[in-house]
Amino acid sequence: MPAAQSAPYLPHEIEYTRNITLELVEQHKRAWQAKGKKLVSAILFGPLAVKEYDENINLLEIVEGYPPKGSAVIHEFESTRQFPMYGRLRLRIVSPEEFKSAVTNQSPWIASVRDQNLILSDTREFAKKLLR
């Protein structure tokens, strides 16, 4: 049985998770700004983006100024307790340059973003233009 049908999730649970993910992105947008960085795009991808259940909530954030120059990549957001979701959040953060490079080089993870996505935030249609 496909993963999308492995759990008896109801459409309202899927919609709730999609909506709370959007709220999370809005909070991240403010948090990035407070750190002197800019959320350029946020993309929900995978089955949840097309209203199917999956235990993984795949979220890509493209952030200008990430990672800080001269430092290692770190997880900027460690807790989502205030955003209870049906599933596990898998947050991937990349810089605009890394995203452009991944699209240009047809990185394997870009295929899943390209196939099933819901753009939640996109300054100047940055991600949309590249994913065409």
C-alpha positions in Angstrom: 0.0 0.0 0.0 1.5 3.4 -0.9 2.7 5.7 1.9 0.0 8.2 1.1 -2.6 5.7 2.1 -0.8 4.0 5.0 -2.6 6.0 7.8 -6.3 6.9 8.0 -5.8 10.6 8.0 -8.8 12.7 7.2 -8.8 15.6 4.8 -9.3 18.1 7.6 -6.1 16.8 9.3 -4.2 17.2 6.1 -5.6 20.7 5.6 -4.9 21.6 9.3 -1.2 20.5 8.9 -0.9 22.5 5.6 -2.4 25.6 7.4 -0.2 25.3 10.5 2.9 24.9 8.2 2.0 28.3 6.6 1.7 29.8 10.1 5.2 28.4 10.9 6.6 29.9 7.8 5.2 33.3 8.8 6.8 33.0 12.2 10.1 31.9 10.6 9.9 35.0 8.2 9.9 37.3 11.3 12.6 35.3 13.1 14.9 35.4 10.1 14.4 39.1 9.8 15.3 39.5 13.5 18.5 37.7 12.8 19.3 40.0 9.9 18.4 37.5 7.2 15.6 37.3 4.7 13.2 34.4 3.9 13.2 34.5 0.1 11.0 31.5 -0.5 9.3 28.7 1.5 8.1 25.6 -0.3 6.1 22.7 1.1 6.9 19.7 -1.0 6.1 16.0 -1.1 2.7 14.3 -0.7 1.3 16.9 1.7 1.8 19.6 -0.9 -0.8 17.8 -3.1 -3.2 17.1 -0.2 -2.0 13.5 0.4 -0.9 12.2 3.8 2.8 11.5 4.5 4.4 11.3 8.0 7.1 13.7 6.8 6.2 17.4 6.4 8.9 18.5 4.0 9.6 22.2 4.1 12.2 24.1 2.2 13.3 27.6 3.2 15.5 29.6 0.9 17.1 32.3 3.1 19.3 35.2 2.1 22.3 35.3 4.4 22.2 31.6 5.4 24.6 30.3 6.6 26.5 33.1 8.2 29.8 33.6 6.4 32.7 31.8 8.0 30.5 29.5 10.1 29.1 26.0 9.9 25.5 25.3 8.9 23.4 25.1 12.0 19.7 24.4 12.6 18.2 27.8 13.3 14.9 26.4 14.6 15.0 23.5 17.0 11.4 23.4 18.3 8.0 23.4 16.8 6.1 22.6 20.0 3.8 25.5 19.5 3.0 24.2 16.0 1.5 20.7 16.7 1.4 18.9 13.4 0.3 15.5 12.1 3.7 14.2 11.2 7.4 15.1 11.5 8.7 18.4 10.2 11.7 18.0 8.0 13.1 21.5 7.5 15.8 22.1 4.9 17.4 25.6 4.8 19.5 26.7 1.8 20.8 30.0 0.5 19.5 31.4 -2.8 22.8 30.5 -4.4 22.6 26.9 -3.2 19.0 26.6 -4.5 20.0 28.0 -8.0 22.9 25.6 -8.1 20.8 22.6 -7.1 18.2 23.5 -9.8 20.9 24.0 -12.5 22.7 20.8 -11.6 19.4 18.9 -11.3 20.2 17.8 -7.8 18.2 14.7 -6.8 16.4 16.4 -4.0 15.1 19.1 -6.4 13.1 16.5 -8.3 10.9 16.0 -5.3 10.5 19.7 -4.9 9.7 20.1 -8.5 7.2 17.2 -8.7 5.0 18.0 -5.7 5.1 21.5 -4.3 3.1 24.2 -2.8 4.9 27.6 -2.6 4.0 29.2 0.7 6.0 32.4 0.3 8.1 33.6 -2.7 9.6 37.0 -2.9 9.6 38.2 -6.5 8.7 34.6 -7.6 12.3 33.5 -7.1 11.6 29.8 -6.6 8.7 29.7 -9.1 10.8 31.0 -11.9 13.6 28.6 -11.2 11.4 25.5 -10.9 9.7 26.1 -14.3 
